[in-house]
Amino acid sequence: MSVGIYFATTTGKTEDIAERLHQLLSEANAPKDLADVSDVSELLSHEGIICGIPTWNTGADSERSGTAWDEMLDDIGALNLSRKKVAIFGLGDSSTYTENFCDAMEELHSYFVKAGADMVGYVNKGDYTFEESKSVIDESFCGLPLDEDSESDMTDIRIDNWAKQLKREMSGLF
Ligand SMILES: Cc1cc2nc3c(=O)[nH]c(=O)nc-3n(C[C@H](O)[C@H](O)[C@H](O)COP(=O)(O)O)c2cc1C
């Protein structure tokens, strides 16, 4: 049983968070790969998958991240990921891009849902200040939003709580 952490980034912030999460989760037992995502086949080698995605193409309906994830979406949707647990974290800016905060999480989430994955790691939207986000589903974010631009002082506690949540929700994998 293993968990892989995959990310894509433009200016390095999503990679930095992936490394911090990797560190936090490595205190638990499972071996965890950490990689800049490049091929969907990598995702198949784990029972648990944690994905990091920034939002760049503001207001776009599709290809919202401007990263390698955008080219992989159709291939992810075509996989059979039933029985795999998947969690997503997103990087954004809740102040400057308050009407599109972390929009890319929901796009990636929708393709993992199409693949039949068991989605975990949802987060209460009440813990954030923003106007709108496509990533809010039924009053929760469909992953963990992080804001290194305007709320970096909140990041430590947010990733710490999320790591604890994942250890519960991905039970058996840690
Ligand atoms: C041109 C540009 C567009 C952006 N658009 C959004 C956006 O629509 N929504 C959002 O939440 N953040 C947006 N951001 C903020 C980035 O997502 C944020 O800086 C993030 O941490 C970048 O992650 P990365 O370093 O991993 O690429 C934008 C930033 C830039 C420079």
The ligand as a Gaussian input file, in Angstrom:
#p B3LYP/6-31G(d) Opt

LIG

0 1
 C       -1.162000      35.846000     -14.096000
 C       -1.614000      35.170000     -12.838000
 C       -2.888000      34.659000     -12.783000
 C       -3.361000      34.040000     -11.608000
 N       -4.660000      33.605000     -11.555000
 C       -5.140000      33.111000     -10.389000
 C       -6.512000      32.756000     -10.261000
 O       -7.319000      32.863000     -11.182000
 N       -6.945000      32.261000      -9.071000
 C       -6.108000      32.128000      -7.993000
 O       -6.573000      31.681000      -6.932000
 N       -4.793000      32.471000      -8.076000
 C       -4.303000      32.957000      -9.248000
 N       -2.979000      33.314000      -9.329000
 C       -2.092000      33.116000      -8.158000
 C       -1.261000      31.842000      -8.277000
 O       -2.096000      30.704000      -8.363000
 C       -0.376000      31.700000      -7.030000
 O        0.634000      32.676000      -7.090000
 C        0.232000      30.331000      -6.869000
 O        0.849000      30.244000      -5.603000
 C        1.233000      29.975000      -7.955000
 O        1.643000      28.645000      -7.767000
 P        2.945000      28.055000      -8.491000
 O        4.133000      28.852000      -7.963000
 O        3.016000      26.643000      -8.032000
 O        2.787000      28.202000      -9.964000
 C       -2.494000      33.927000     -10.486000
 C       -1.206000      34.453000     -10.556000
 C       -0.761000      35.083000     -11.705000
 C        0.620000      35.676000     -11.723000

